[in-house]
Amino acid sequence: MRQLMLLCSGSSWKLQVKSENVVDDSRITPHMADFASSVAFKPPPSGIRPEITGYKVFTFGPNLRLQSFEQKTAVRYCHKKHGNWIFEIARYDTFTGNIVTASGKTQWGASYWNAEWDNTLGANLSLGIGQVAKWNPWLSTFFPENSHTPNKGRHTGFQDFMQDVKYITGMLDEMKGMTNDQVVDEGDLIDAIFS
């Protein structure tokens, strides 16, 4: 995994290149399987938005003892001009026991990625040991060139991506400085980010 981080703005960010791990069924214990089969989605009461309030939206078996768990609720948007690019704002709430509201720790995150990455890297799942992936290991495979970069040259797709990240980070910095009265509608925020 490679990481690139920026800590000089009010919002820190990091660029990660990674793939999710696939768990072999033989490594799933009966206790893990019991937990997975007991988890169920529970719709929140009318008017409650979990991504804003942190309301717990799932249940699990009453006999399962958990010290704590983390719930991620997120809202995803597609880039207006480049439909394969996804922007996600996520809320991470840590719960203890079987309580309904978040306990103590809430964190926010934002992600920005190209949906094609899942398709490209997903092909690796069927590869055997020693087999080579069919995609080209170039920046242009993951960061295709867009038309809004004025400086045409090497790695313009990556430059486009970094410009978008810089713009999004700036917008999030502005939002962190707002009071509750000043916070704009989420649709206005997304229009501002991607216009």
N, C-alpha and C positions, 0 to 999 in steps of 0.2 A: 504494500500500500504506500502510495506517495501522498504527502500532504503539503499544502502551501497555505500559509496563514498571514492574515493582515490584522495587526492590533493597533494601528495608529488612528482609526476612526472611533466614534462612539460605539459602534457595533463591530465586534470582532467576527471574522469568518475564516473558514478553512476550506480548501479544495481537497477532496478525497477522491481517489480512484480505487474502488474496491468492488468486490462482488459478494453477494450473500453466501453464507455457508449452507450447504445442503446436509441435513442430518440423516444419516443412514437409519432406516427403521429398526435395525438390530440394536441400536444404541438407546432407543426410547424405553425407559423403564415403565413398569405397570403404574407406578405412582404418577409419572408424567402423563401417561395415556389417560388415567382417571381424571386428572386435572383438565386436560385438553377437551375431553368429552363433556365435562360439566360446565364449561364456559358458555354463556348464552348472552345475546344482545337484549338489553332491556330499554325500550324507547323511553326517553325522558318525558316528564309531564309537558303538556302543551305550553309553548312559549319559552321553554328552557332550552338554551343553546349550549351544549356541552363544550364546544370549542371556545366559548366566551366565559362560561361560568365554572367549568371544571366538574360539572355534575357527573357522577359515575354512571356509565351507560351499559354496564355488563354485570352479570352475576356469575357466581361459581358455587360449587357444592358447599353446603354449610359445614361439612365435616373436614374440609381441607383447612389446614392451618398454614396461613401465610404470614410472614413477618411484615412484609410490605410488597406493593406492586406498583407499577407505573402504567398509567393510561395515556395514550397519545390520541388526541383528537385534532383533526386537520381540515383545512379548506384548501382545495387545489384549483388553480386557474390555468388556462392555456394562454400563451402569448398571442396577442391579436395578429401580429404580422407574421409570426413564425410558429404555426400550430403545433409543431412537435416539442416545443419548449414548454415545460411545466413549472409553475411557481407555486410553492406550498407554504402556508403559514401553519405552524403546529404548536399546540399547547401540550406540555408534558406535566401531568399531575401525579404526585406520589401519594398513595393511600396506605393506611395501616389498618389491619384487621378488616372488618366488614362494614366500615363506616361509609356513608353516602357522599360526603363532601371531602375534598382534598385536604390532606393533613400536612400543613407546614411547608411543603416544597412545590412550587409551580415554576416551570421554566418555559421559555418560548424559543422557537427555532424557525428558521426559514430555509427552504431548499429550492434550488433551481437546477433543472436537468433536462436533458433531451430524452423523450420517450423511446427513441430508437436505440438508446444504449441498452435497454432491457432486451430488445430483440437481438442486438449484436452479441452481447455477452451471454445471452441465454443459449446460444448455439454451443457454448462450451460445455454445457451439461451432458451432452451426448458423446463427448470426446473420451477416448480411452487414454490410458497412460502413455505418454510420449507422442500422442497425436497433436498436430499443429492446427490451430484455429484457422478458419478460412478468411477471416477479416484481416485487413491490412493494419499493421501496428503503427499507424501514423496519426498525428494530431487531427488531420482532416477527416479521418474516419469518425471521430467523436465530436469534432467541432467544425462542421461544414461551414463554408463561407456564406455570409449573409450580405445583403446589398447595402447595409447602413454603415459600413466601415469606410471612412474617406481615404485611409492610408492603405492602398493595395500593395501587398508584398507577401512575405512569408507568414504563414500561420494567421491569416486574417480572421478565420473562423474562431480561433482561440482569442484573438484580440476583441472580436465582437462579444464573445462570452464574458470576458473580463470587464468590458464596458458596461454590459448589463448588470453584472455583479456590483460594480462600483455605483451604478445608478440606484439599484435596489437598496444597497447598504445606506446610501445617502437618504433615501426616502424613509427607511426604518429609523435612522438617527433623528430625523425631523419628528417622526411620530412619537419617539420616546420622550421628546421634550414637550409634548402637548399635554394639556390638562384634559380631563374627561369631557369638558364642554367643547373643546376644540377638535376632538377626534372626529374624523370624517367617516362617512358611510364606507363600508368595505369595498363597494363597487367603485366609488370615487377613487379610493386608494389604488385599486388595481388599474383603473383607467389612467391614473397619473403615472404609475410605474411603467406601463406598457404602451403609452401613447407616443 
